[in-house]
Amino acid sequence: MPFVTVGRENSGAIRIHYEDQGSGAPVVLIHGYPLSGQSWEKQAMALLAAGRRVIAYDRRGFGASSQPSVGYDYDTFAGDLNVLLNELDLHDVALAGFGMGTGEVARYLAAYGSRRVSGAAMIAPVLPFLLKTGDNPHGIDRGVFEEIMADIIADRPAAMKTLLDRFYNIDVLGGSRVSDQAWQSSFYAAIGAAPAAALACVPACMEDFRGDLARIDVPVLVLQGDQDRILPPEATGNRLPPLLRNSRYIRIAGGPHAITWTHADEVNQALLEFIRRRRQH
């Protein structure tokens, strides 16, 4: 089981777990909250079948990575990604982020540039700026985030259950596009995360990425379900094209937040086509 060390907390190393499979042009997959790199299963299999090298890692606090009490902000997350890309000495990378992972994509490209990256996919994005403010009227009220945090503090497993029901739009898609067993797998990943990570990642998602987006100089694919109840398109994906220099935005009809699972065929087709075109230029 491979790891890279990204820091220390007291006497222990903070290590990021990753899987590195296949060959060809590398695709680095950055998972969403509150899951792990394994949540990319359907995309990883399609990418491997298409002859790509696939690197999926667990964000600090999640999956098999270390569970420190610190570092749950996007500067640190982007720094962790930078260590991984440097350690593996990757070039011509396609970065793909889902949900919270789109923040790493944007912050990494803004902070470290595109020397190693030739394209980026943002699926169910947390971008550009979730928090409603005077200059961001399309954002979400702070009280919504505060309520989520209070629920996590009071009963984290119950809060994760509520979140995942909305994650998959289980009332509409349960039993058809998502099985009970797939939902349960996500629940096990969610409650296996560090309590500190589960809580601290909520305010992290209120970071303002508008300045980061202005610095992205690679082609970007944006994918989002039009029924995303976690990160509504009106606050997120619909606002991205004018903020990016070179982007394509695809909305998936009937798609919830978790389109990587429920609408994997559509996601994979768009992702593979984007990577193929990127390689031709």
C-alpha positions in Angstrom: 0.0 0.0 0.0 1.9 3.1 -1.2 2.0 6.4 0.7 3.7 9.8 0.5 4.6 11.8 3.6 3.2 15.3 3.5 3.9 16.5 7.1 3.9 15.7 10.8 1.7 16.2 13.8 3.5 15.7 17.1 5.3 12.4 17.0 3.5 11.0 13.9 4.0 11.4 10.1 1.0 12.6 8.1 0.8 10.2 5.2 -1.4 10.2 2.1 -2.4 6.9 0.7 -2.7 6.5 -3.1 -3.2 3.8 -5.7 -1.1 4.0 -8.9 -2.3 1.7 -11.7 -2.0 1.3 -15.4 0.2 3.0 -17.9 0.0 5.9 -20.4 -0.9 9.5 -19.8 -1.7 10.0 -16.1 -5.0 10.9 -14.7 -5.1 12.0 -11.0 -8.5 11.6 -9.2 -9.4 13.7 -6.2 -12.4 12.5 -4.3 -15.3 14.3 -2.7 -16.6 14.7 0.8 -17.1 12.5 2.8 -15.7 9.6 0.8 -12.3 8.2 -0.3 -10.4 7.5 -3.5 -12.3 4.2 -3.9 -15.4 6.3 -4.8 -13.8 6.7 -8.3 -14.3 3.0 -9.0 -16.4 3.4 -12.1 -14.2 6.1 -13.6 -10.9 4.3 -12.7 -12.0 1.1 -14.5 -13.0 3.1 -17.6 -9.8 5.0 -17.7 -7.7 1.9 -17.2 -9.6 0.2 -20.1 -8.8 3.2 -22.2 -5.1 2.9 -21.6 -4.5 5.6 -19.0 -2.4 5.6 -15.9 -4.7 6.2 -13.0 -3.7 7.7 -9.6 -6.4 7.9 -7.0 -5.5 9.1 -3.5 -7.3 9.6 -0.2 -7.4 13.2 1.2 -5.8 13.5 4.6 -8.4 12.4 7.2 -10.2 10.0 4.8 -9.7 6.5 3.6 -6.4 4.9 4.4 -4.6 8.2 4.8 -3.5 9.6 8.1 -6.1 11.2 10.3 -4.4 14.3 11.8 -6.3 17.0 13.7 -4.9 19.7 11.5 -4.5 20.8 7.9 -8.1 20.8 6.7 -7.9 23.9 4.5 -7.4 24.2 0.8 -3.8 25.6 0.9 -2.8 22.5 2.8 -4.9 20.1 0.6 -3.2 21.6 -2.5 0.2 21.3 -0.9 -0.6 17.6 -0.2 -1.4 17.2 -3.9 1.8 19.0 -4.9 3.8 16.6 -2.8 2.2 13.6 -4.5 2.7 14.9 -8.1 6.3 15.8 -7.3 7.0 12.4 -5.6 5.7 10.5 -8.6 7.2 13.1 -10.9 4.1 13.2 -13.0 3.8 15.3 -16.2 1.0 15.9 -18.8 -1.5 15.2 -16.0 -5.2 15.4 -16.3 -6.5 16.4 -12.9 -10.1 15.3 -12.1 -11.8 16.5 -8.9 -15.3 15.6 -7.7 -17.2 17.8 -5.3 -14.8 19.0 -2.6 -12.0 17.7 -4.8 -12.6 20.4 -7.3 -11.3 22.9 -4.8 -7.9 21.1 -4.8 -7.8 21.3 -8.6 -8.4 25.0 -8.6 -6.1 25.9 -5.7 -3.3 23.6 -7.0 -3.4 25.2 -10.4 -3.5 28.7 -8.9 -0.7 28.1 -6.4 1.6 25.8 -8.3 0.8 26.5 -12.0 0.3 24.1 -14.8 3.8 22.8 -15.4 2.7 19.3 -14.7 -1.0 19.6 -15.8 -2.5 19.8 -19.3 -6.2 19.7 -18.4 -8.7 19.5 -15.6 -12.1 18.1 -15.0 -14.4 19.5 -12.3 -17.3 17.2 -11.5 -20.1 18.5 -9.2 -18.0 21.5 -8.3 -17.7 23.3 -5.0 -16.6 26.3 -7.0 -16.6 29.3 -7.4 -17.7 30.5 -3.9 -20.4 28.7 -1.9 -20.9 31.3 0.9 -23.5 34.0 0.3 -22.0 37.4 0.9 -22.6 41.0 -0.3 -20.6 40.4 -3.5 -21.8 36.8 -3.9 -25.6 36.9 -3.8 -25.9 33.5 -5.5 -24.2 31.7 -2.6 -25.6 29.7 0.2 -26.5 31.2 3.6 -23.9 30.7 6.3 -26.6 29.2 8.6 -26.8 26.2 6.3 -23.2 25.4 7.0 -23.5 26.1 10.7 -26.4 23.7 10.9 -24.5 20.9 9.1 -21.6 21.4 11.5 -23.9 21.3 14.6 -25.4 18.1 13.3 -22.0 16.6 12.8 -21.0 17.5 16.4 -24.3 16.2 17.8 -24.4 12.8 15.9 -21.9 12.4 13.1 -23.2 9.0 11.8 -26.8 10.4 11.6 -25.5 13.6 9.9 -23.7 11.4 7.3 -26.8 9.4 6.7 -28.8 12.6 5.9 -26.0 13.9 3.7 -25.7 10.7 1.7 -29.4 10.5 1.1 -29.2 13.9 -0.6 -25.9 12.9 -2.2 -27.7 10.2 -4.2 -31.2 11.7 -4.3 -32.1 8.4 -2.7 -35.9 9.2 -2.7 -35.8 9.3 -6.5 -32.9 7.1 -7.5 -32.7 4.6 -4.7 -33.1 1.0 -6.0 -32.7 2.1 -9.7 -29.4 4.0 -10.1 -28.0 3.4 -6.6 -28.5 0.1 -4.7 -28.7 -0.1 -0.9 -25.3 -1.8 -0.9 -23.7 1.1 -2.9 -25.2 3.6 -0.4 -23.9 1.5 2.5 -20.4 1.4 1.0 -20.4 5.2 1.0 -21.7 5.3 4.5 -18.9 3.1 5.8 -16.4 5.4 4.0 -18.0 8.4 5.6 -18.1 7.2 9.2 -14.5 5.9 8.8 -13.2 9.4 8.2 -11.6 11.3 11.0 -14.1 13.2 13.1 -11.9 16.3 12.9 -11.9 16.0 9.1 -15.6 15.5 8.9 -16.2 18.7 10.8 -13.3 20.9 9.5 -14.0 20.2 5.8 -17.4 22.0 6.1 -16.0 25.5 6.7 -13.2 24.7 4.2 -15.8 24.5 1.5 -16.7 28.1 2.2 -13.4 29.3 0.8 -13.6 31.8 -2.1 -12.0 30.3 -5.3 -12.8 33.1 -7.7 -9.3 34.4 -7.7 -8.0 30.8 -8.2 -10.2 30.3 -11.2 -8.8 33.4 -12.9 -5.3 31.9 -12.8 -6.2 28.6 -14.5 -4.7 28.4 -17.9 -5.5 24.8 -19.0 -8.7 23.5 -20.6 -11.4 22.6 -18.1 -14.3 20.2 -18.3 -17.2 21.0 -15.9 -19.8 18.2 -15.3 -22.8 18.5 -13.0 -26.2 16.9 -12.4 -29.0 19.3 -12.8 -30.7 17.8 -9.7 -27.6 18.3 -7.4 -29.0 18.9 -4.0 -25.6 19.1 -2.2 -24.0 21.8 -4.4 -26.9 23.3 -6.5 -25.9 24.3 -10.0 -27.3 27.8 -9.6 -24.6 28.4 -6.9 -21.8 26.4 -8.6 -21.5 24.9 -12.0 -23.8 27.4 -13.8 -21.5 30.2 -12.7 -18.2 28.7 -13.8 -17.9 29.2 -17.6 -17.6 33.0 -17.5 -14.8 32.6 -14.8 -12.7 30.2 -16.8 -10.6 30.9 -19.9 -11.2 27.7 -21.7 -14.1 25.5 -20.5 -16.9 23.2 -21.5 -19.9 22.7 -19.3 -22.1 19.7 -19.5 -25.2 19.3 -17.4 -26.5 15.8 -16.9 -30.3 15.6 -16.9 -31.7 14.0 -13.7 -28.2 13.7 -12.2 -27.8 14.1 -8.4 -24.6 15.2 -6.7 -23.1 11.7 -7.1 -23.1 11.5 -10.9 -19.8 9.6 -10.8 -21.9 6.6 -9.6 -25.5 7.2 -10.7 -24.6 8.5 -14.2 -21.2 6.9 -14.6 -21.7 6.1 -18.3 -22.3 9.8 -19.2 -19.5 11.0 -16.9 -17.0 8.5 -18.3 -17.9 9.3 -21.9 -17.4 13.0 -21.3 -14.2 12.5 -19.3 -12.6 10.1 -21.8 -13.5 12.4 -24.7 -12.1 15.4 -22.9 -8.8 13.6 -22.2 -8.6 12.3 -25.8 -9.0 15.8 -27.3 -6.6 17.2 -24.8 -4.0 14.7 -25.9 -4.5 15.6 -29.6 -3.6 19.3 -29.0 
